[in-house]
């Protein structure tokens, strides 16, 4: 099983290397977003002693993860729609290797892109106050979030009837990013939007990263973020496996 998953991972990696423009775009977009929000809109933001660049970087990191993972949906959809699954089914390989290969490749790609995004943030003025322990905890939360988003994008690739539908799901993810604490404190939102923002998964994850990186009080955000991430991983994994098996039996 592990060897089969490794072979599928290598296949996904080769496919990714054949389209370097998608990786370059995933690296460039977060930096452009930081520059645009930090220097274009940052002048109208009043956050007291906190610079707007410092405030938005955790949200940009999450947006980077979400945007970068969308290529997994397209990759899974293309494999499911081209008939190659029938070839895999006729071979003596583990049925789960197809999914685990895609997930492993997506997680590694997201980790690399996220690290590059954080490096770019330092270049344009991000100055965190986190110690080693804070960075380790933030990295752990971020890694769990990457895995959770990856499983969700695998599901999207499995259920989407066409590429346009995947773009629709990507737009939905984008809405969740903007309707969170990524670019403004949720206290400034209208009541209905504030309730939604405070009770969706991205806000506690962003608040946790922001608290750890900038030395804020975390409150319950860390535990809520962990609960969301673990819950989404479990649900995403179970749903993805169930949908994939149902596709194989048709």
CORPEUR-V678708 format. One record per residue. SS is DSSP state (hx for helix, st for strand, lp for the rest). PHI is phi in degrees with one decimal (NA if undefined). PSI is psi as a letter, one per 30 degrees, with the letter a starting at -180 (none if undefined). Layout:
ss=[SS	SS]
phi=[PHI	PHI]
psi=[PSI	PSI]
//
This chain:
ss=[lp	hx	hx	hx	hx	hx	hx	hx	hx	hx	hx	hx	hx	hx	hx	hx	hx	lp	lp	hx	hx	hx	hx	hx	hx	hx	hx	hx	hx	hx	hx	hx	hx	hx	hx	hx	hx	hx	hx	hx	hx	hx	hx	hx	lp	lp	lp	lp	lp	lp	lp	hx	hx	hx	hx	hx	hx	hx	hx	hx	hx	hx	hx	hx	hx	hx	hx	hx	hx	hx	hx	hx	hx	hx	hx	hx	hx	hx	hx	hx	hx	lp	lp	hx	hx	hx	hx	hx	hx	lp	lp	lp	lp	lp	lp	lp	hx	hx	hx	hx	hx	hx	hx	hx	hx	hx	hx	hx	hx	hx	hx	hx	hx	hx	hx	hx	hx	hx	hx	hx	hx	hx	hx	lp	lp	lp	lp	lp	lp	lp	lp	hx	hx	hx	hx	hx	hx	hx	hx	hx	hx	hx	hx	hx	hx	hx	hx	hx	hx	hx	hx	hx	hx	hx	hx	hx	hx	hx	hx	lp	lp	lp	hx	hx	hx	hx	hx	hx	hx	hx	hx	hx	hx	hx	hx	hx	hx	hx	lp	lp	lp	lp	lp	lp	lp	hx	hx	hx	lp	lp	hx	hx	hx	hx	hx	hx	hx	hx	lp	lp	hx	hx	hx	hx	hx	hx	hx	hx	hx	hx	hx	hx	hx	hx	lp	lp	lp	lp	lp	lp	hx	hx	hx	hx	hx	hx	hx	hx	hx	hx	hx	hx	hx	hx	hx	hx	hx	hx	hx	hx	hx	hx	hx	hx	hx	hx	hx	hx	lp	lp]
phi=[NA	-66.0	-65.9	-61.7	-64.1	-64.6	-63.0	-67.4	-62.7	-61.9	-62.5	-64.1	-65.6	-63.8	-64.1	-66.5	-66.9	-79.4	-128.4	-63.6	-63.4	-69.2	-69.5	-61.4	-63.2	-66.2	-81.3	-77.9	-56.7	-60.3	-66.3	-61.8	-62.9	-63.7	-65.3	-64.1	-72.4	-71.2	-104.9	-87.2	-97.5	-62.9	-68.2	-98.2	-91.6	-114.7	-116.0	71.2	-84.0	-87.6	-72.2	-66.1	-59.7	-59.5	-67.2	-86.3	-55.7	-57.6	-67.6	-64.2	-60.5	-64.1	-62.7	-61.1	-62.0	-63.4	-65.5	-66.4	-79.6	-63.6	-63.1	-65.2	-59.4	-64.4	-64.8	-64.6	-59.6	-61.0	-66.0	-71.0	-97.9	-96.5	91.1	-68.6	-60.9	-63.6	-68.9	-61.6	-65.8	-83.7	-98.6	-84.7	-129.2	-63.3	-65.0	-81.6	-62.7	-58.8	-70.5	-64.1	-63.6	-64.3	-64.0	-61.2	-63.6	-64.1	-63.5	-62.9	-61.7	-65.1	-62.8	-64.3	-65.0	-64.9	-61.2	-66.5	-65.0	-63.6	-61.7	-63.8	-62.8	-62.0	-64.3	-92.9	121.6	-71.2	-131.2	-75.8	-117.0	-75.3	-90.6	-60.0	-61.6	-63.2	-65.5	-65.5	-66.2	-60.9	-64.3	-64.0	-62.8	-63.9	-64.5	-62.6	-64.7	-60.2	-62.9	-61.2	-64.2	-61.3	-63.8	-66.0	-71.3	-63.5	-59.8	-59.5	-63.7	-74.9	-98.7	-72.6	-80.1	-160.8	-66.2	-63.5	-64.7	-63.1	-62.0	-64.7	-63.9	-61.7	-65.1	-63.1	-60.4	-62.7	-61.1	-61.0	-67.0	-72.7	-90.4	-143.7	-88.3	-63.4	-117.7	-158.8	-60.5	-64.6	-64.0	-86.9	-80.0	-60.0	-54.0	-62.7	-66.2	-64.5	-62.3	-63.2	-61.6	-74.8	-121.6	-117.1	-66.7	-70.4	-62.2	-64.7	-66.7	-63.8	-61.7	-65.7	-62.1	-64.3	-64.0	-69.9	-76.5	-108.6	78.1	-84.2	-70.5	-85.0	61.2	-95.4	-59.1	-61.3	-69.5	-66.8	-62.2	-63.6	-63.3	-61.5	-63.0	-63.7	-61.8	-66.8	-63.7	-63.7	-64.8	-62.2	-62.1	-63.3	-66.6	-62.3	-63.8	-63.9	-65.2	-63.2	-64.9	-66.7	-67.0	-70.5	-85.9	-80.2]
psi=[e	e	e	e	e	e	e	e	e	e	e	e	e	e	e	e	f	f	i	f	e	e	e	e	e	f	e	e	e	e	e	e	e	e	e	e	e	e	f	e	f	f	f	f	k	j	g	b	f	k	k	e	e	e	e	f	e	e	e	e	e	e	e	e	e	e	e	f	f	f	f	e	e	e	e	e	e	e	e	f	f	f	f	f	e	e	e	e	f	f	l	i	l	k	e	f	e	e	e	e	e	e	e	e	e	e	e	e	e	e	e	e	e	e	e	e	e	e	e	e	e	e	e	g	g	k	i	l	g	k	a	e	e	e	e	e	e	e	e	e	e	e	e	e	e	e	e	e	e	e	e	e	f	e	e	e	e	e	f	k	f	l	e	e	e	e	e	e	e	e	e	e	e	e	e	e	e	e	h	a	g	e	f	k	k	f	f	f	l	l	e	e	e	e	e	e	e	f	g	l	f	e	e	e	e	e	e	e	e	e	e	e	e	g	g	l	k	e	b	g	e	e	e	e	e	e	e	e	e	e	e	e	e	e	e	e	e	e	e	e	e	e	e	e	e	e	e	f	f	none]
//
